[in-house]
Amino acid sequence: MRISHGNKDHLTLASRTMWAIFKCNKVTKPFQLQGLANHPSIMGTYVSFLVDNSKIGKAEKLQKKVNQLKEDVKTLTSEIKAAKSRASSTDTKADKAMVSADKAPAKKG
């Protein structure tokens, strides 16, 4: 930060310098409290940097993986619904078979 001196005396210059220091401390305090990486004004850029420089590579690759996982979830959800339906149908058939078996006359041997 540059402070314009002009023809001011040393007391004015010192007070302006102190004001600038206090202002800088006030601005940087939230960064110090939350940690630089966790501060909301930096988090997006920080995460972008990590994604671009990670083993995954580009953000596009990560997005493709996310999209593929979403498709997998949709497919598995459909398969689970179908399996539940088949299981319910099988339970109903088994119940009917048991009722029929209970009603059938016992064989005498």
All heavy atoms as an XYZ file, in Angstrom:
836
protein
N       0.851     -1.160      0.000
C       0.000      0.000      0.000
C       0.897      1.223      0.000
O       1.851      1.286      0.763
C      -0.905     -0.028      1.232
C      -1.792      1.166      1.307
S      -2.842      1.156      2.756
C      -3.958     -0.125      2.360
N       0.604      2.142     -0.847
C       1.416      3.350     -0.943
C       0.683      4.511     -0.299
O      -0.490      4.737     -0.541
C       1.684      3.664     -2.403
C       2.638      4.806     -2.538
C       3.300      4.759     -3.842
N       4.511      5.564     -3.671
C       5.247      5.967     -4.635
N       4.957      5.609     -5.844
N       6.297      6.688     -4.416
N       1.372      5.204      0.545
C       0.792      6.354      1.233
C       1.414      7.614      0.658
O       2.634      7.748      0.579
C       1.058      6.290      2.752
C       0.431      5.014      3.321
C       0.500      7.514      3.442
C       0.737      4.784      4.768
N       0.559      8.549      0.262
C       1.042      9.813     -0.281
C       1.491     10.705      0.867
O       0.726     11.007      1.774
C      -0.080     10.495     -1.078
O       0.363     11.765     -1.495
N       2.752     11.126      0.841
C       3.289     11.955      1.925
C       2.904     13.418      1.751
O       2.482     14.066      2.693
C       4.813     11.907      1.978
C       5.368     10.534      2.086
N       6.695     10.311      2.105
C       4.806      9.314      2.178
C       6.933      9.025      2.198
N       5.795      8.408      2.243
N       3.100     13.910      0.552
C       2.916     15.341      0.341
C       3.930     16.087      1.195
O       5.068     15.676      1.353
N       3.551     17.176      1.761
C       4.419     17.949      2.645
C       3.986     17.794      4.092
O       4.105     18.714      4.894
C       4.387     19.440      2.249
C       5.059     19.678      0.922
O       6.006     18.966      0.580
N       4.594     20.665      0.173
N       3.460     16.640      4.447
C       2.949     16.410      5.803
C       4.103     16.217      6.778
O       5.192     15.786      6.423
C       2.049     15.177      5.835
C       0.897     15.225      4.865
C      -0.083     16.300      5.239
C      -1.243     16.300      4.262
N      -2.175     17.335      4.468
N       3.822     16.505      8.014
C       4.831     16.308      9.046
C       4.935     14.828      9.413
O       4.141     14.005      8.976
C       4.517     17.165     10.277
C       3.169     16.824     10.896
O       2.651     15.725     10.612
O       2.645     17.641     11.652
N       5.911     14.502     10.211
C       6.185     13.107     10.581
C       5.045     12.502     11.391
O       4.758     11.309     11.272
C       7.500     12.995     11.350
C       8.683     13.281     10.494
N       9.069     12.445      9.473
C       9.568     14.313     10.494
C      10.140     12.941      8.871
N      10.461     14.095      9.479
N       4.367     13.297     12.186
C       3.259     12.791     12.983
C       2.100     12.354     12.081
O       1.514     11.285     12.270
C       2.773     13.862     13.975
C       1.676     13.444     14.937
C       2.122     12.245     15.762
C       1.319     14.601     15.854
N       1.805     13.152     11.068
C       0.748     12.786     10.115
C       1.144     11.541      9.339
O       0.334     10.633      9.133
C       0.482     13.954      9.150
O       0.124     15.101      9.891
C      -0.630     13.613      8.173
N       2.389     11.487      8.915
C       2.880     10.315      8.177
C       2.799      9.059      9.048
O       2.346      8.013      8.599
C       4.315     10.557      7.715
C       4.977      9.413      6.953
C       4.188      9.084      5.695
C       6.399      9.779      6.594
N       3.189      9.182     10.302
C       3.143      8.038     11.211
C       1.700      7.590     11.449
O       1.406      6.392     11.467
C       3.817      8.402     12.527
N       0.794      8.549     11.607
C      -0.605      8.172     11.860
C      -1.211      7.502     10.640
O      -1.980      6.557     10.762
C      -1.415      9.393     12.297
O      -1.483     10.343     11.261
N      -0.880      7.975      9.441
C      -1.385      7.328      8.226
C      -0.813      5.921      8.074
O      -1.509      4.994      7.651
C      -1.035      8.165      6.995
C      -1.897      9.391      6.863
C      -1.608     10.100      5.575
N      -2.493     11.240      5.409
C      -2.474     12.043      4.371
N      -1.610     11.834      3.388
N      -3.304     13.048      4.283
N       0.437      5.767      8.405
C       1.073      4.447      8.334
C       0.406      3.490      9.323
O       0.107      2.340      8.978
C       2.582      4.556      8.618
O       3.165      5.451      7.691
C       3.254      3.201      8.517
N       0.161      3.956     10.528
C      -0.498      3.121     11.542
C      -1.917      2.749     11.093
O      -2.357      1.614     11.251
C      -0.542      3.832     12.899
C       0.816      3.948     13.569
S       1.586      2.347     13.890
C       0.484      1.691     15.106
N      -2.633      3.724     10.522
C      -3.988      3.453     10.038
C      -3.957      2.354      8.969
O      -4.785      1.440      8.981
C      -4.613      4.736      9.455
C      -5.993      4.497      8.914
C      -7.159      4.533      9.598
C      -6.322      4.149      7.569
N      -8.213      4.238      8.762
C      -7.725      3.990      7.504
C      -5.584      3.969      6.404
C      -8.390      3.659      6.344
C      -6.248      3.633      5.247
C      -7.638      3.484      5.214
N      -2.981      2.439      8.049
C      -2.862      1.438      6.988
C      -2.566      0.059      7.576
O      -3.122     -0.954      7.132
C      -1.785      1.837      5.990
N      -1.734     -0.001      8.581
C      -1.403     -1.285      9.233
C      -2.633     -1.863      9.910
O      -2.943     -3.051      9.773
C      -0.247     -1.102     10.230
C       1.047     -0.812      9.475
C      -0.094     -2.335     11.118
C       2.193     -0.365     10.366
N      -3.368     -1.022     10.638
C      -4.579     -1.494     11.312
C      -5.630     -1.977     10.304
O      -6.302     -2.970     10.518
C      -5.172     -0.415     12.221
C      -4.315     -0.097     13.419
C      -4.198      1.207     13.867
C      -3.620     -1.089     14.097
C      -3.416      1.512     14.963
C      -2.825     -0.799     15.204
C      -2.727      0.509     15.641
N      -5.746     -1.243      9.208
C      -6.695     -1.620      8.158
C      -6.313     -2.984      7.561
O      -7.171     -3.842      7.362
C      -6.724     -0.544      7.065
C      -7.736     -0.774      5.996
C      -9.137     -0.570      6.502
C     -10.116     -0.622      5.342
N     -11.473     -0.553      5.778
N      -5.048     -3.188      7.284
C      -4.574     -4.480      6.753
C      -4.862     -5.603      7.744
O      -5.304     -6.690      7.350
C      -3.087     -4.423      6.444
S      -2.700     -3.475      4.969
N      -4.626     -5.356      9.013
C      -4.889     -6.372     10.036
C      -6.374     -6.702     10.106
O      -6.753     -7.857     10.271
C      -4.378     -5.928     11.400
C      -2.875     -6.023     11.507
O      -2.250     -6.793     10.792
N      -2.285     -5.247     12.381
N      -7.209     -5.677      9.997
C      -8.653     -5.887     10.032
C      -9.110     -6.733      8.838
O      -9.931     -7.635      8.982
C      -9.389     -4.551     10.036
C     -10.882     -4.697     10.120
C     -11.564     -3.337     10.138
C     -13.071     -3.490     10.185
N     -13.763     -2.216     10.141
N      -8.568     -6.452      7.676
C      -8.951     -7.179      6.463
C      -8.452     -8.623      6.508
O      -9.140     -9.543      6.073
C      -8.422     -6.454      5.204
C      -8.574     -7.311      3.963
C      -9.146     -5.127      5.028
N      -7.266     -8.850      7.031
C      -6.695    -10.198      7.028
C      -7.137    -11.049      8.214
O      -6.910    -12.261      8.207
C      -5.157    -10.145      7.006
O      -4.686     -9.442      8.154
C      -4.654     -9.497      5.732
N      -7.802    -10.484      9.201
C      -8.209    -11.234     10.389
C      -9.103    -12.440     10.046
O      -8.850    -13.544     10.551
C      -8.911    -10.301     11.379
C      -9.199    -10.935     12.709
C      -7.924    -11.160     13.466
C      -8.233    -11.582     14.882
N      -7.016    -11.872     15.617
N     -10.142    -12.281      9.207
C     -10.966    -13.460      8.880
C     -10.168    -14.590      8.217
O     -10.433    -15.757      8.448
C     -12.024    -12.917      7.917
C     -12.073    -11.453      8.177
C     -10.695    -11.071      8.614
N      -9.187    -14.236      7.407
C      -8.342    -15.255      6.773
C      -7.546    -16.008      7.829
O      -7.374    -17.219      7.747
C      -7.390    -14.620      5.766
C      -8.080    -14.044      4.565
C      -8.337    -12.686      4.479
C      -8.474    -14.854      3.515
C      -8.965    -12.152      3.372
C      -9.111    -14.331      2.403
C      -9.367    -12.977      2.338
N      -7.065    -15.280      8.819
C      -6.289    -15.909      9.876
C      -7.165    -16.810     10.738
O      -6.739    -17.889     11.144
C      -5.624    -14.840     10.750
C      -4.580    -14.029     10.025
C      -4.147    -12.798     10.818
O      -4.669    -12.526     11.890
N      -3.198    -12.056     10.279
N      -8.386    -16.383     11.012
C      -9.280    -17.162     11.866
C      -9.759    -18.445     11.198
O      -9.850    -19.484     11.838
C     -10.498    -16.309     12.280
C     -10.197    -15.129     13.193
C     -11.453    -14.305     13.420
C      -9.625    -15.613     14.524
N     -10.103    -18.379      9.927
C     -10.640    -19.545      9.226
C      -9.575    -20.356      8.521
O      -9.842    -21.456      8.074
C     -11.680    -19.103      8.200
C     -12.935    -18.570      8.829
C     -13.961    -18.203      7.787
O     -13.627    -17.871      6.663
N     -15.216    -18.263      8.168
N      -8.423    -19.855      8.413
C      -7.394    -20.515      7.631
C      -7.563    -20.093      6.181
O      -8.675    -19.956      5.691
N      -6.492    -19.846      5.536
C      -6.540    -19.305      4.186
C      -7.355    -20.181      3.240
O      -8.198    -19.698      2.498
C      -5.114    -19.128      3.655
C      -4.969    -18.357      2.366
C      -5.468    -16.937      2.541
C      -3.537    -18.347      1.903
N      -7.150    -21.486      3.281
C      -7.825    -22.382      2.344
C      -9.326    -22.485      2.612
O     -10.089    -22.805      1.717
C      -7.208    -23.769      2.420
N      -9.761    -22.224      3.846
C     -11.170    -22.391      4.197
C     -11.986    -21.118      4.070
O     -13.188    -21.141      4.292
C     -11.287    -22.916      5.624
C     -10.643    -24.274      5.771
O     -10.671    -25.068      4.848
N     -10.047    -24.536      6.900
N     -11.376    -20.007      3.755
C     -12.105    -18.746      3.667
C     -12.977    -18.740      2.409
O     -12.531    -19.127      1.337
C     -11.131    -17.562      3.649
C     -11.813    -16.267      3.916
N     -12.405    -15.543      2.921
C     -12.021    -15.594      5.073
C     -12.941    -14.451      3.444
N     -12.728    -14.469      4.746
N     -14.251    -18.321      2.528
C     -15.168    -18.373      1.384
C     -14.683    -17.632      0.136
O     -14.964    -18.057     -0.984
C     -16.444    -17.713      1.918
C     -16.352    -17.782      3.387
C     -14.897    -17.817      3.724
N     -13.960    -16.547      0.306
C     -13.525    -15.798     -0.880
C     -12.403    -16.501     -1.634
O     -12.116    -16.162     -2.776
C     -13.084    -14.389     -0.476
O     -11.947    -14.447      0.345
N     -11.789    -17.495     -1.023
C     -10.665    -18.189     -1.651
C     -11.022    -19.640     -1.990
O     -10.438    -20.238     -2.880
C      -9.430    -18.140     -0.723
C      -8.949    -16.709     -0.638
C      -8.324    -19.043     -1.214
C      -7.775    -16.508      0.255
N     -12.015    -20.203     -1.326
C     -12.312    -21.627     -1.438
C     -12.517    -22.080     -2.884
O     -11.965    -23.095     -3.296
C     -13.549    -21.971     -0.610
C     -13.907    -23.432     -0.653
S     -12.618    -24.493     -0.027
C     -13.053    -24.541      1.675
N     -13.288    -21.348     -3.680
C     -13.543    -21.765     -5.064
C     -12.279    -21.860     -5.886
O     -12.043    -22.837     -6.595
N     -11.451    -20.860     -5.779
C     -10.189    -20.852     -6.517
C      -9.263    -21.954     -6.016
O      -8.596    -22.630     -6.796
C      -9.498    -19.482     -6.376
O     -10.405    -18.474     -6.814
C      -8.231    -19.412     -7.184
N      -9.261    -22.161     -4.717
C      -8.410    -23.179     -4.115
C      -8.826    -24.572     -4.587
O      -7.991    -25.382     -4.991
C      -8.493    -23.066     -2.593
C      -7.596    -24.000     -1.834
C      -6.210    -23.882     -1.910
C      -8.121    -24.996     -1.018
C      -5.384    -24.733     -1.205
C      -7.306    -25.848     -0.316
C      -5.945    -25.710     -0.413
O      -5.134    -26.557      0.278
N     -10.119    -24.850     -4.566
C     -10.615    -26.149     -5.017
C     -10.318    -26.346     -6.501
O      -9.909    -27.422     -6.932
C     -12.122    -26.296     -4.721
C     -12.706    -27.507     -5.421
C     -12.347    -26.389     -3.223
N     -10.520    -25.309     -7.290
C     -10.219    -25.385     -8.717
C      -8.749    -25.722     -8.942
O      -8.405    -26.548     -9.781
C     -10.573    -24.065     -9.394
O     -10.252    -24.106    -10.747
N      -7.883    -25.090     -8.172
C      -6.448    -25.371     -8.270
C      -6.170    -26.836     -7.933
O      -5.411    -27.515     -8.630
C      -5.661    -24.454     -7.331
C      -4.217    -24.832     -7.197
C      -3.297    -24.447     -8.161
C      -3.779    -25.584     -6.119
C      -1.958    -24.806     -8.040
C      -2.449    -25.941     -6.002
C      -1.541    -25.548     -6.960
N      -6.786    -27.323     -6.860
C      -6.554    -28.708     -6.455
C      -7.023    -29.693     -7.526
O      -6.340    -30.664     -7.821
C      -7.260    -28.997     -5.127
C      -6.666    -28.323     -3.902
C      -7.503    -28.633     -2.668
C      -5.228    -28.755     -3.674
N      -8.189    -29.426     -8.115
C      -8.703    -30.319     -9.159
C      -7.788    -30.288    -10.382
O      -7.444    -31.334    -10.940
C     -10.147    -29.935     -9.542
C     -10.586    -30.667    -10.792
C     -11.086    -30.244     -8.389
N      -7.381    -29.101    -10.801
C      -6.530    -28.978    -11.981
C      -5.159    -29.608    -11.787
O      -4.531    -30.053    -12.735
C      -6.365    -27.508    -12.377
C      -7.643    -26.924    -12.959
O      -8.525    -27.714    -13.345
O      -7.742    -25.693    -13.019
N      -4.690    -29.670    -10.543
C      -3.347    -30.164    -10.277
C      -3.335    -31.515     -9.564
O      -2.307    -31.930     -9.043
C      -2.567    -29.134     -9.457
C      -2.306    -27.882    -10.261
O      -1.518    -27.895    -11.192
N      -3.014    -26.818     -9.943
N      -4.447    -32.203     -9.537
C      -4.499    -33.502     -8.887
C      -4.237    -34.603     -9.912
O      -4.107    -34.352    -11.105
C      -5.867    -33.705     -8.238
O      -6.854    -33.795     -9.234
N      -4.207    -35.832     -9.439
C      -3.992    -36.968    -10.332
C      -5.155    -37.152    -11.290
O      -5.002    -37.720    -12.353
C      -3.779    -38.246     -9.512
C      -2.483    -38.252     -8.747
C      -2.326    -39.519     -7.962
C      -1.053    -39.482     -7.146
N      -0.885    -40.680     -6.327
N      -6.329    -36.682    -10.885
C      -7.509    -36.812    -11.747
C      -7.301    -36.012    -13.022
O      -7.738    -36.403    -14.088
C      -8.773    -36.340    -11.004
C      -9.064    -37.271     -9.840
C      -9.970    -36.282    -11.941
C     -10.156    -36.788     -8.934
N      -6.627    -34.898    -12.898
C      -6.369    -34.088    -14.080
C      -7.355    -32.960    -14.200
O      -7.518    -32.190    -13.289
N      -7.992    -32.869    -15.316
C      -8.882    -31.756    -15.624
C     -10.242    -31.919    -14.957
O     -10.692    -33.015    -14.668
C      -9.066    -31.641    -17.137
C      -7.788    -31.449    -17.893
C      -7.239    -30.074    -17.624
C      -5.931    -29.889    -18.351
N      -5.276    -28.683    -18.035
N     -10.903    -30.794    -14.765
C     -12.236    -30.793    -14.171
C     -13.231    -31.523    -15.068
O     -14.199    -32.103    -14.577
C     -12.687    -29.356    -13.912
N     -12.989    -31.532    -16.377
C     -13.888    -32.220    -17.296
C     -13.921    -33.719    -17.010
O     -14.969    -34.352    -17.072
C     -13.480    -31.987    -18.757
C     -13.615    -30.554    -19.222
C     -12.399    -29.701    -18.901
O     -11.278    -30.236    -18.796
O     -12.572    -28.490    -18.731
N     -12.764    -34.297    -16.706
C     -12.707    -35.722    -16.380
C     -13.525    -36.004    -15.128
O     -14.248    -37.000    -15.064
C     -11.263    -36.173    -16.171
C     -10.450    -36.289    -17.426
C      -9.071    -36.816    -17.105
C      -8.196    -36.908    -18.327
N      -6.843    -37.394    -18.005
N     -13.387    -35.129    -14.153
C     -14.135    -35.294    -12.917
C     -15.633    -35.185    -13.186
O     -16.422    -35.978    -12.669
C     -13.696    -34.243    -11.895
C     -14.300    -34.323    -10.508
C     -14.006    -35.674     -9.873
C     -13.759    -33.205     -9.634
N     -16.029    -34.252    -14.013
C     -17.444    -34.084    -14.351
C     -17.969    -35.312    -15.088
O     -19.088    -35.757    -14.843
C     -17.649    -32.829    -15.202
C     -19.101    -32.492    -15.440
C     -19.864    -32.231    -14.161
O     -19.417    -31.484    -13.309
N     -21.010    -32.854    -14.015
N     -17.163    -35.888    -15.989
C     -17.584    -37.094    -16.695
C     -17.808    -38.242    -15.714
O     -18.770    -39.002    -15.846
C     -16.544    -37.496    -17.735
C     -16.555    -36.625    -18.974
C     -15.507    -37.075    -19.968
C     -15.463    -36.152    -21.180
N     -14.424    -36.544    -22.135
N     -16.912    -38.356    -14.738
C     -17.064    -39.416    -13.741
C     -18.330    -39.205    -12.916
O     -19.055    -40.164    -12.628
C     -15.844    -39.477    -12.826
C     -14.630    -40.064    -13.489
C     -13.481    -40.206    -12.518
C     -12.286    -40.850    -13.205
N     -11.197    -41.126    -12.261
N     -18.609    -37.968    -12.559
C     -19.826    -37.668    -11.805
C     -21.056    -38.023    -12.632
O     -22.002    -38.645    -12.128
C     -19.850    -36.183    -11.365
C     -21.216    -35.785    -10.845
C     -18.785    -35.910    -10.320
N     -21.059    -37.636    -13.902
C     -22.190    -37.951    -14.775
C     -22.378    -39.453    -14.917
O     -23.508    -39.952    -14.928
C     -22.015    -37.290    -16.147
C     -22.148    -35.789    -16.076
O     -22.729    -35.246    -15.144
N     -21.594    -35.104    -17.065
N     -21.282    -40.194    -15.050
C     -21.366    -41.654    -15.162
C     -21.928    -42.258    -13.883
O     -22.762    -43.165    -13.934
C     -19.981    -42.258    -15.458
C     -19.998    -43.763    -15.632
C     -20.890    -44.213    -16.767
O     -20.833    -43.686    -17.859
N     -21.749    -45.186    -16.507
N     -21.504    -41.725    -12.734
C     -22.038    -42.224    -11.470
C     -23.534    -41.949    -11.347
O     -24.291    -42.778    -10.840
C     -21.284    -41.598    -10.292
C     -19.859    -42.104    -10.089
C     -19.150    -41.280     -9.017
C     -19.866    -43.575     -9.705
N     -23.978    -40.792    -11.836
C     -25.407    -40.482    -11.815
C     -26.181    -41.482    -12.667
O     -27.253    -41.945    -12.267
C     -25.655    -39.057    -12.312
C     -25.269    -37.989    -11.321
C     -25.552    -36.600    -11.885
C     -25.159    -35.524    -10.905
N     -25.420    -34.168    -11.442
N     -25.652    -41.811    -13.832
C     -26.302    -42.796    -14.707
C     -26.335    -44.167    -14.040
O     -27.335    -44.883    -14.112
C     -25.589    -42.875    -16.059
C     -25.809    -41.682    -16.940
C     -27.277    -41.485    -17.296
O     -27.971    -42.482    -17.599
O     -27.729    -40.328    -17.257
N     -25.227    -44.536    -13.385
C     -25.178    -45.818    -12.682
C     -26.229    -45.880    -11.581
O     -26.879    -46.911    -11.385
C     -23.785    -46.058    -12.095
C     -22.726    -46.312    -13.156
O     -23.098    -46.538    -14.329
O     -21.532    -46.268    -12.805
N     -26.391    -44.785    -10.866
C     -27.391    -44.737     -9.794
C     -28.791    -44.910    -10.371
O     -29.609    -45.653     -9.821
C     -27.271    -43.418     -8.988
C     -28.477    -43.201     -8.094
C     -25.999    -43.406     -8.164
N     -29.083    -44.244    -11.497
C     -30.396    -44.395    -12.134
C     -30.639    -45.846    -12.535
O     -31.717    -46.404    -12.299
C     -30.505    -43.502    -13.371
C     -30.687    -42.048    -13.068
C     -30.780    -41.246    -14.363
C     -30.844    -39.762    -14.096
N     -30.884    -38.977    -15.349
N     -29.637    -46.471    -13.149
C     -29.768    -47.863    -13.585
C     -29.991    -48.784    -12.394
O     -30.889    -49.636    -12.418
C     -28.501    -48.300    -14.358
O     -28.329    -47.435    -15.475
C     -28.590    -49.733    -14.812
N     -29.195    -48.604    -11.350
C     -29.333    -49.458    -10.171
C     -30.668    -49.251     -9.471
O     -31.272    -50.207     -8.970
C     -28.177    -49.208     -9.200
C     -26.810    -49.697     -9.683
C     -25.709    -49.240     -8.740
C     -26.801    -51.209     -9.822
N     -31.151    -48.024     -9.458
C     -32.458    -47.741     -8.863
C     -33.552    -48.482     -9.609
O     -34.437    -49.090     -8.997
C     -32.735    -46.225     -8.853
O     -31.711    -45.570     -8.109
C     -34.073    -45.916     -8.233
N     -33.486    -48.472    -10.931
C     -34.469    -49.199    -11.742
C     -34.383    -50.698    -11.485
O     -35.410    -51.385    -11.358
C     -34.247    -48.929    -13.226
O     -34.458    -47.581    -13.518
N     -33.176    -51.216    -11.409
C     -32.995    -52.646    -11.164
C     -33.508    -53.042     -9.783
O     -34.095    -54.117     -9.617
C     -31.523    -53.025    -11.326
C     -31.047    -52.977    -12.759
C     -29.561    -53.279    -12.894
O     -28.904    -53.627    -11.892
O     -29.049    -53.159    -14.022
N     -33.309    -52.192     -8.797
C     -33.797    -52.473     -7.441
C     -35.319    -52.498     -7.422
O     -35.933    -53.387     -6.817
C     -33.243    -51.437     -6.441
C     -31.747    -51.671     -6.221
C     -33.993    -51.489     -5.119
C     -31.057    -50.565     -5.447
N     -35.947    -51.526     -8.104
C     -37.413    -51.513     -8.170
C     -37.941    -52.781     -8.827
O     -38.914    -53.388     -8.359
C     -37.898    -50.284     -8.934
C     -37.793    -49.002     -8.154
C     -38.297    -47.824     -8.970
C     -38.111    -46.525     -8.209
N     -38.540    -45.364     -9.012
N     -37.300    -53.198     -9.922
C     -37.722    -54.410    -10.610
C     -37.538    -55.635     -9.719
O     -38.408    -56.519     -9.673
C     -36.940    -54.571    -11.916
N     -36.436    -55.704     -8.993
C     -36.177    -56.840     -8.103
C     -37.202    -56.878     -6.970
O     -37.687    -57.960     -6.593
C     -34.764    -56.758     -7.539
N     -37.561    -55.721     -6.431
C     -38.575    -55.672     -5.371
C     -39.915    -56.157     -5.903
O     -40.637    -56.883     -5.221
C     -38.706    -54.254     -4.825
C     -37.604    -53.846     -3.893
C     -37.858    -52.432     -3.366
C     -36.789    -51.984     -2.412
N     -37.028    -50.611     -1.911
N     -40.242    -55.735     -7.107
C     -41.508    -56.154     -7.717
C     -41.530    -57.664     -7.912
O     -42.534    -58.322     -7.615
C     -41.694    -55.436     -9.053
O     -42.857    -55.874     -9.691
N     -40.438    -58.229     -8.437
C     -40.361    -59.682     -8.630
C     -40.436    -60.418     -7.292
O     -41.094    -61.447     -7.177
C     -39.091    -60.058     -9.377
C     -39.121    -59.713    -10.856
C     -37.970    -60.348    -11.616
N     -36.653    -59.989    -11.111
C     -35.953    -58.923    -11.510
N     -36.441    -58.108    -12.420
N     -34.766    -58.683    -10.997
N     -39.771    -59.874     -6.274
C     -39.786    -60.514     -4.960
C     -41.193    -60.489     -4.376
O     -41.649    -61.476     -3.788
C     -38.808    -59.807     -4.020
N     -41.883    -59.385     -4.550
C     -43.257    -59.282     -4.059
C     -44.167    -60.278     -4.773
O     -44.994    -60.939     -4.157
C     -43.767    -57.855     -4.263
O     -45.102    -57.751     -3.859
N     -43.993    -60.394     -6.082
C     -44.776    -61.340     -6.871
C     -44.494    -62.776     -6.441
O     -45.408    -63.598     -6.306
C     -44.452    -61.162     -8.354
O     -45.108    -62.129     -9.117
N     -43.239    -63.077     -6.172
C     -42.850    -64.422     -5.730
C     -43.439    -64.719     -4.361
O     -43.931    -65.828     -4.110
C     -41.311    -64.541     -5.695
O     -40.804    -64.254     -6.993
C     -40.872    -65.924     -5.280
N     -43.422    -63.731     -3.452
C     -44.026    -63.917     -2.126
C     -45.511    -64.226     -2.257
O     -46.034    -65.114     -1.577
C     -43.842    -62.661     -1.271
C     -42.440    -62.527     -0.702
O     -41.685    -63.522     -0.744
O     -42.115    -61.432     -0.205
N     -46.195    -63.513     -3.135
C     -47.632    -63.732     -3.337
C     -47.886    -65.139     -3.859
O     -48.797    -65.844     -3.389
C     -48.195    -62.681     -4.320
O     -47.929    -61.376     -3.803
C     -49.675    -62.851     -4.524
N     -47.102    -65.567     -4.832
C     -47.258    -66.919     -5.389
C     -46.976    -67.978     -4.329
O     -47.671    -68.986     -4.241
C     -46.334    -67.112     -6.589
C     -46.767    -66.325     -7.809
C     -45.784    -66.497     -8.949
C     -46.175    -65.643    -10.149
N     -45.192    -65.731    -11.233
N     -45.963    -67.743     -3.499
C     -45.627    -68.703     -2.447
C     -46.755    -68.775     -1.423
O     -47.116    -69.867     -0.951
C     -44.319    -68.308     -1.771
N     -47.326    -67.622     -1.084
C     -48.446    -67.601     -0.139
C     -49.634    -68.388     -0.696
O     -50.275    -69.170      0.016
C     -48.871    -66.166      0.183
C     -47.852    -65.426      1.033
O     -47.004    -66.102      1.667
O     -47.908    -64.173      1.069
N     -49.957    -68.195     -1.978
C     -51.064    -68.908     -2.611
C     -50.794    -70.411     -2.632
O     -51.693    -71.221     -2.401
C     -51.290    -68.393     -4.025
C     -51.923    -67.017     -4.086
C     -52.126    -66.566     -5.522
C     -52.741    -65.186     -5.588
N     -52.915    -64.720     -6.978
N     -49.555    -70.782     -2.893
C     -49.200    -72.207     -2.935
C     -49.361    -72.833     -1.554
O     -49.847    -73.972     -1.428
C     -47.778    -72.389     -3.442
N     -48.979    -72.098     -0.518
C     -49.112    -72.630      0.845
C     -50.584    -72.791      1.215
O     -50.981    -73.786      1.837
C     -48.398    -71.721      1.848
C     -46.882    -71.805      1.768
S     -46.041    -70.713      2.916
C     -46.519    -71.405      4.471
N     -51.395    -71.815      0.830
C     -52.832    -71.917      1.114
C     -53.423    -73.109      0.381
O     -54.206    -73.880      0.937
C     -53.548    -70.589      0.731
C     -55.061    -70.763      0.758
C     -53.117    -69.464      1.652
N     -53.044    -73.293     -0.868
C     -53.542    -74.434     -1.646
C     -53.101    -75.745     -1.029
O     -53.859    -76.715     -0.974
C     -53.050    -74.364     -3.084
O     -53.594    -73.244     -3.738
N     -51.851    -75.789     -0.567
C     -51.320    -77.001      0.032
C     -52.057    -77.318      1.340
O     -52.327    -78.489      1.655
C     -49.842    -76.873      0.281
N     -52.397    -76.294      2.099
C     -53.107    -76.498      3.356
C     -54.531    -77.012      3.093
O     -55.075    -77.774      3.871
C     -53.188    -75.197      4.169
C     -51.830    -74.807      4.751
O     -50.946    -75.685      4.828
O     -51.680    -73.638      5.139
N     -55.154    -76.592      2.005
C     -56.524    -76.983      1.693
C     -56.588    -78.377      1.040
O     -57.624    -79.023      1.062
C     -57.161    -75.972      0.744
C     -57.468    -74.651      1.418
C     -58.147    -73.712      0.435
C     -58.471    -72.383      1.105
N     -59.123    -71.454      0.174
N     -55.506    -78.808      0.463
C     -55.509    -80.104     -0.245
C     -55.673    -81.229      0.780
O     -55.136    -81.172      1.879
C     -54.209    -80.273     -1.014
N     -56.420    -82.242      0.399
C     -56.602    -83.380      1.320
C     -55.274    -84.126      1.511
O     -54.477    -84.235      0.601
C     -57.644    -84.263      0.622
C     -57.634    -83.825     -0.805
C     -57.132    -82.419     -0.841
N     -55.064    -84.571      2.697
C     -53.827    -85.287      3.002
C     -53.916    -86.685      2.412
O     -54.956    -87.323      2.415
C     -53.645    -85.384      4.510
N     -52.817    -87.182      1.864
C     -52.777    -88.521      1.266
C     -52.619    -89.533      2.384
O     -51.807    -89.368      3.279
C     -51.614    -88.634      0.291
C     -51.794    -87.830     -0.965
C     -50.658    -88.111     -1.916
C     -50.800    -87.322     -3.186
N     -49.703    -87.550     -4.136
N     -53.387    -90.548      2.280
C     -53.298    -91.625      3.293
C     -52.444    -92.740      2.705
O     -52.627    -93.168      1.591
C     -54.673    -92.149      3.652
C     -55.490    -91.095      4.344
C     -56.823    -91.643      4.728
C     -57.651    -90.565      5.389
N     -58.965    -90.988      5.733
N     -51.506    -93.134      3.431
C     -50.583    -94.068      2.863
C     -50.505    -95.322      3.490
O     -50.466    -96.373      3.471
